């Protein structure tokens, strides 16, 4: 098995993803960490991230353009609950990786 194959999304990872969505700030299991690592593998350009736009009160979805490039704030997605913001980004990354909604 090549190194990257260990990080491929499996059918059983859907249950793991649902647990991550249930409590985004829980300490991940080793399998949970493998899943999170895989979902973070996207190229810098186009990757969705959260930007804190009002300290401890507001987070805005943003898209990275590339190293050294300014980020693009997506003001149509502004959150006042960090847990919901994290869940939103997780779902975007899951869809980008698997092609499926969760």
KEMINU-584789 format. One record per residue (C-alpha): residue number from 1; residue in three letters; x, y, z. Coordinates in nm, 4 decimals. Example, Ala and Ser with C-alpha at 12.3 -4.5 7.8 and 13.67 -1.06 7.14 Angstrom:
# residues 2
loba | dodo | u | v | w
1 | ALA | 1.2300 | -0.4500 | 0.7800 $
2 | SER | 1.3670 | -0.1060 | 0.7140 $
//
This chain:
# residues 102
loba | dodo | u | v | w
1 | UNK | 0.0000 | 0.0000 | 0.0000 $
2 | UNK | 0.1412 | 0.3374 | -0.0957 $
3 | UNK | 0.1506 | 0.6163 | 0.1621 $
4 | UNK | -0.1436 | 0.8158 | 0.0210 $
5 | UNK | -0.3701 | 0.5111 | -0.0069 $
6 | UNK | -0.3986 | 0.4987 | 0.3732 $
7 | UNK | -0.5765 | 0.8338 | 0.3565 $
8 | UNK | -0.8333 | 0.7473 | 0.0908 $
9 | UNK | -1.1956 | 0.7957 | 0.1960 $
10 | UNK | -1.3712 | 0.4651 | 0.2633 $
11 | UNK | -1.7443 | 0.3917 | 0.2775 $
12 | UNK | -1.7097 | 0.3425 | 0.6543 $
13 | UNK | -1.5747 | 0.6985 | 0.6872 $
14 | UNK | -1.9261 | 0.8379 | 0.6474 $
15 | UNK | -2.0090 | 0.7266 | 1.0048 $
16 | UNK | -1.6828 | 0.8840 | 1.1226 $
17 | UNK | -1.7708 | 1.2072 | 0.9415 $
18 | UNK | -2.1100 | 1.2182 | 1.1114 $
19 | UNK | -1.9367 | 1.1893 | 1.4502 $
20 | UNK | -1.7056 | 1.4769 | 1.3542 $
21 | UNK | -2.0082 | 1.6863 | 1.2620 $
22 | UNK | -2.1794 | 1.5992 | 1.5886 $
23 | UNK | -1.8927 | 1.7454 | 1.7936 $
24 | UNK | -1.6408 | 1.9350 | 1.5767 $
25 | UNK | -1.4154 | 2.0204 | 1.8709 $
26 | UNK | -1.3900 | 1.6719 | 2.0232 $
27 | UNK | -1.0460 | 1.5112 | 2.0268 $
28 | UNK | -1.0412 | 1.2904 | 1.7168 $
29 | UNK | -0.9643 | 0.9202 | 1.7281 $
30 | UNK | -0.6746 | 0.8038 | 1.5088 $
31 | UNK | -0.9256 | 0.7245 | 1.2320 $
32 | UNK | -1.0889 | 1.0629 | 1.2836 $
33 | UNK | -0.7492 | 1.2314 | 1.2491 $
34 | UNK | -0.6840 | 1.0359 | 0.9276 $
35 | UNK | -1.0170 | 1.1596 | 0.7899 $
36 | UNK | -0.9533 | 1.5216 | 0.8905 $
37 | UNK | -0.6050 | 1.5080 | 0.7399 $
38 | UNK | -0.7485 | 1.3810 | 0.4116 $
39 | UNK | -1.0139 | 1.6535 | 0.4015 $
40 | UNK | -0.7426 | 1.9169 | 0.4504 $
41 | UNK | -0.5360 | 1.7954 | 0.1522 $
42 | UNK | -0.6948 | 2.0186 | -0.1081 $
43 | UNK | -0.4687 | 2.2545 | -0.3004 $
44 | UNK | -0.4314 | 2.5975 | -0.1427 $
45 | UNK | -0.6066 | 2.7724 | -0.4317 $
46 | UNK | -0.9804 | 2.7309 | -0.3858 $
47 | UNK | -0.9673 | 2.5863 | -0.0329 $
48 | UNK | -1.2441 | 2.7098 | 0.1982 $
49 | UNK | -1.1468 | 2.8479 | 0.5381 $
50 | UNK | -1.3018 | 3.0542 | 0.8152 $
51 | UNK | -1.1904 | 3.4056 | 0.9001 $
52 | UNK | -1.2806 | 3.5637 | 1.2327 $
53 | UNK | -1.4317 | 3.8985 | 1.1342 $
54 | UNK | -1.5526 | 4.0049 | 1.4821 $
55 | UNK | -1.3490 | 3.8709 | 1.7698 $
56 | UNK | -1.5202 | 3.5708 | 1.9339 $
57 | UNK | -1.8516 | 3.6700 | 1.7709 $
58 | UNK | -1.8445 | 3.6365 | 1.3928 $
59 | UNK | -1.6756 | 3.4161 | 1.1348 $
60 | UNK | -1.6924 | 3.4570 | 0.7593 $
61 | UNK | -1.6375 | 3.1890 | 0.4993 $
62 | UNK | -1.3425 | 3.2642 | 0.2759 $
63 | UNK | -1.1586 | 3.1021 | -0.0126 $
64 | UNK | -0.7827 | 3.0901 | -0.0450 $
65 | UNK | -0.6444 | 3.1953 | -0.3837 $
66 | UNK | -0.2875 | 3.0746 | -0.3483 $
67 | UNK | 0.0321 | 3.1339 | -0.1580 $
68 | UNK | 0.0935 | 3.5042 | -0.1119 $
69 | UNK | -0.2450 | 3.5948 | -0.2610 $
70 | UNK | -0.5172 | 3.7776 | -0.0657 $
71 | UNK | -0.8065 | 3.5661 | 0.0560 $
72 | UNK | -1.1536 | 3.6109 | -0.0866 $
73 | UNK | -1.4180 | 3.6720 | 0.1823 $
74 | UNK | -1.7538 | 3.5190 | 0.0921 $
75 | UNK | -1.9921 | 3.7497 | 0.2754 $
76 | UNK | -2.2949 | 3.5422 | 0.1802 $
77 | UNK | -2.1808 | 3.3004 | 0.4556 $
78 | UNK | -2.1346 | 3.4816 | 0.7880 $
79 | UNK | -2.1684 | 3.2834 | 1.1114 $
80 | UNK | -2.2226 | 3.3841 | 1.4733 $
81 | UNK | -2.1796 | 3.0255 | 1.5988 $
82 | UNK | -1.8312 | 2.8787 | 1.5524 $
83 | UNK | -1.9583 | 2.5201 | 1.5768 $
84 | UNK | -2.2001 | 2.5783 | 1.2887 $
85 | UNK | -1.9249 | 2.7515 | 1.0901 $
86 | UNK | -1.6907 | 2.4541 | 1.1388 $
87 | UNK | -1.9663 | 2.2130 | 1.0353 $
88 | UNK | -2.0294 | 2.4176 | 0.7202 $
89 | UNK | -1.6629 | 2.4043 | 0.6150 $
90 | UNK | -1.6439 | 2.0322 | 0.6981 $
91 | UNK | -1.9413 | 1.9678 | 0.4682 $
92 | UNK | -1.7812 | 2.1726 | 0.1880 $
93 | UNK | -1.4559 | 1.9794 | 0.2166 $
94 | UNK | -1.6376 | 1.6443 | 0.2352 $
95 | UNK | -1.8268 | 1.7276 | -0.0858 $
96 | UNK | -1.5066 | 1.8452 | -0.2582 $
97 | UNK | -1.3335 | 1.5200 | -0.1627 $
98 | UNK | -1.6103 | 1.2642 | -0.2134 $
99 | UNK | -1.8514 | 1.4373 | -0.4508 $
100 | UNK | -2.1312 | 1.3604 | -0.2045 $
101 | UNK | -2.3274 | 1.5663 | 0.0469 $
102 | UNK | -2.3186 | 1.4701 | 0.4112 $
//
